Amino acid sequence: MTMVEILGVVALCLLFVVAVIAWVLVVIHQRRMLSADGGLAVALKRGDERWANGVGRYVGDEFIWYRTLSFSPTPAMRLPRSELTVVSSRPWDASRDMALRPNLSIVECEFRGGRISLGFPDSGLTGFLSWLEASAPRF
């Protein structure tokens, strides 16, 4: 083997090790987010964009959503209860929701003049709807 080939193999091995470490860090980050108080696995879709997996958390009058594949400590989206209106809810549909797990329920909401969809496990859907209904009356 020539020196160039050896360096190429070493570089490839280092790249593999870095990729594995990054994957482990993402998994640890996700587990930490889910295990924190009130963490709930929630998928989110804005308009016609693709589904993104994440972790949702109720903080006062806001539903805060963190993207799973992100190291940012800040939420990717804040959904104030006063600006959310449920338009419909439906079960998972293979023709529309192939990117999601089959055991999710989808809630479509109006939010700041646009549509967002949230994918909840059944227990999470009940909690989300209860949280929305618990708000003060809107005048």
N, C-alpha and C positions, 0 to 999 in steps of 0.2 A: 504494500500500500504506500502511496506517495503521501507526502506531508499535506497536500491540498485535500486529499480524500479523507485523511484522519481529521483534519480541521472541520470538514463538512459534516462528518459523523458526530463529532463533539458538538458542533453548533446545532445539529438536529436534535441531539439528546437534550441539550440545554433548553431548546425551544419546547420540547415535550414536557420537561419538568416545570417550566414556567406556566404552561397551559394547565397542567394538573393542579398546581398551586392556586392559580386564579380560579379554577372551578371549585376547589375546596373552600376558598374564601367566600365565593358567592353562596355556596350551600350553607356555610356557617352564618353568614349575614342573614339569609332567609330564615333559618331556624331561630336566630336571635329575635328577629322581628316578630315571628309568629308566637314565640313563647312570652314576649313582653305582654303586659297587661292589655287585654282587649284586642290582641292581634287576631285577624281573621283572613284567611285566604280568599281573595276577591279578584276576579278578572274584570277588566275595564276596556271599553271600546268607545272612542269618540267618533260620532258620525259614521262615516264609511271607512274609517281606519281599521287596522287589524287589531285583534284582541291582544291585550298585554296582561300578563299575570302579575299579581302584586299582593300586598298585605294592606288591609284596611283597618282603621282604628277609630273609635268614637272618642272625640275630645270635645267636651262641652256641646256646643251647637254645631260642630263641624264633623263631617266624616272625612278623615284624612287618609289618602291612599299613597302608598309607597310602591314604586316599581320594584319587582323582584330582582331583576338583573341590573341593579344599579348600586353603586357604593355610596351614593349621595345620602347624607343623613337627613336631608330636607325632603318633605313630601313632594311627589310628582304632581299631586292635585289635591286641592282643598275644596270640599263640597259643603258649603253652609246649608244647614237645614232649611233656612228661610228661602233659599233660591232653588230648591229641588222640588220637582213635582213628578210623581209617578204617573206615567202615561199608560203603561201596561206591564203585565208580568206573564211569563210563559215558561213552559218547561224547555229543556235543551232540545234542539232540533238538529238532526244530523246534516240536513241540507244547508243550514245557515251557520252552524256553530261547531264545525269540525275541529277547530283549534282548541276547543275546551273539553274538559272531562264530561262524560255523559250524565253525571249525577248533579249537575248544577241547574239552578233556576235562574232565568234571565229577567231582569227588571229594566225596562226602558224608561228613562226619565228626561224631562225637560230641564235644562240647566243653562242659564244665561243665554237664552235664545237659540240654543242648539240641543242636539240629542246626544245623550250618553247611554250606554248599556252597561249594566253591572251583572256579573255572574257570581251568584252566591250558592254555597251549599244550602240545603233546605233549612237547617237551623239558623244559618246566617240571614236568610231571607226574612224569616219571622222576626228576628231581632232588628233588622234594618227597617222593616215596615212599622214595628212598634216604636222605634226611635223617632221615625218621621211623624207618627201620629201623636207622640208625646209633646210635640212643640206647642208653644203658646199659639192661640188663635191669630190668624193673619187678618188685619183690618186694612 
